Amino acid sequence: MVASTGCSSSLSARAEAAAEPTEPRMRVTILGAGSVGGWLAAGLARAGLPVGILARGASLAALRQQGLVFLQGEVREVFPVQASDDPAALAGADILLLGLKSHDLPAALPLIQRLCGAETLVVPAQNGIPWWFFQAFGGPAEGLVLQSVDPGGALAAAIPAERVLG
């Protein structure tokens, strides 16, 4: 997703083409704009997609004041994003990217539910075995809830496996 510095002319042409869409563009919201979430946000914004970031505190202030600043080597890029601490302002995106650590997901479930619309595709960007690993895929462990990543099965109950891409 991060382009090499040797492709700037083709990137400019793609950015100009993306700036004038002929059909509605999908909206992406990111929950957890640390290293992983920020990297994904930059790539999506570079591709011309509208990106919303749920943030708080100093991160929210910086995003509102400066935009999303992405540094790679000697290259510094700044992307405009919609940053908010209010899930209602970012709700109903086509895609919700979860850039949180796996162990933070259960506590973030109320935010996740407020950010999801009826058709929102949820894309977790975590390492390890995900909460949905044994949901809706058949086999002897079908429906098994991994208590270590989904205590009580709250994530599996709230986010159906068929709405998860991962």
N, C-alpha and C positions, 0 to 999 in steps of 0.2 A: 504494500500500500504506500510506503514511503518511496518517493521517486529518487533516483540518483540525480546528482547535480548536472549531469551531462545531457539531460533531456529537457532543458528549460523551454526551448522553442516549441516543442510538441506539447508540453504541459500548458503553455500559454494558449495555444490554439484550442486545446480541449477545454480549458477554463472558460474561454470566450464562448465556445459552443454551448457549454453547460449553463452559461449565464442567461441564455435566451431559450428556455425550454419550450418545446412545442406541445407538451402534454404535462399534466400535473406531476410534480416530483414527489417522491416519497419523503416523508418526514421521519427523522431519526432522533430519538432522545437517548441520552447517555446518563446512567446513574453510576457514579463513581468515576470521576475524571482525574484519576491519578495517572501514573505512567501508562497503563494499558488503555484506559478510557480516553485519555488525552491523545494518545497515538492514533486510536481509531477515529476519534473526532476530527483530527487534522486530516486524515486520509479521506474521510467522507466529505468534509468541507472543501478540500482541494478538488474533489470530483464534482463539486457544484451542488451538493445536497444540503438542504437546510438542516442544521444540527442544533438541538436543544440540549443543554447540560443542566442537570439538577445539582446545585452546589450550595455551599454555605460559608459563612465567615470570610476569611481573607481570600479564599479561592474565588468565591462569588464576586467579591469586590474587584479582584484583578481581572476576571473574565469580563465584567461589565465595563471596566475602565480601559482595558488594553485589547480585549478580544482574546482568542486562544493563541498564545505564543508557542510556536513549535520550533525547537532548535535541533538541528542535525549537523554535526560537524561545524563548518563555517556558515552554513545556511540558516537563516532566521526567517520564518514565515509567520504571518499573523492572519488569523481567520476570524471573521465576524461570526459569532454564535449567539443564540438566544440563551442567556443564562438566567436562572431563577432559583429561588429557594422555595417556591410555591409549586407543588406538583400539579395543581389545577392549571397553571399557566403552560405546562408542557404535556398535559394529558392527551391521550388519543393518537399518539404517533403511530406510524405504520410499523416501526421497528423500535424496540426497547433493548439497548445494549446494556448488559450488566457488567460493569467494570469493577465490581466490589470483590473482595476476597470471599471465598466460599463460606468461611465461618461467620461472615457478616450478613449473609443473605437472610437467615431467619429473622433477625431484628429489623431488616429493611423491608420485610414483606408488606407492611401497611403502605409504604411508599410505592412499592412495585405495583400493588393493586390499584392505587390511585393514578398511576401513570399509564396503566394498560387500558386500551379501549377494547371493544368487543372483538376486534380483528387483529389486535397488536401481536406481532411476532416477537417472541422473547429470545434474545441471543446472549447466552451467558458466555463471558470471556474469562473463565477461571480454569485453573489446572486441577487435577485430581478427578475423582469419580463424582459426577454431578448428582444432584438430588433426583433427577428424572431417569437415571440409568436403568432401573428395573420397571419403569412405568410404560405400559401399552406396547411392549415389544415381544410378548409371549415368552415361553420357556418356563422352567420350574421355579424361577425366582420372580415371576410376574407379580407386580404389585408390592414387592418388598420395599420397605421404607428404610433408608440408611439413616439411623438415628444420629450418626456423627455429623452429617451435613444437613439433615432435615429433621430436627427433633420434633416428634409428634406427628410428622407428615404434613405440616402446615403448608410448605411450599408445593408439595405434590398435589394437595387438595386445591390450592388456589391457582396454580398455573398448570393447566392440562399439558401433558407431554406432546400432544399434537400441535401445540402452539410454540414449541421450543425448537430452535435450530441450534444444533451444537454437536 
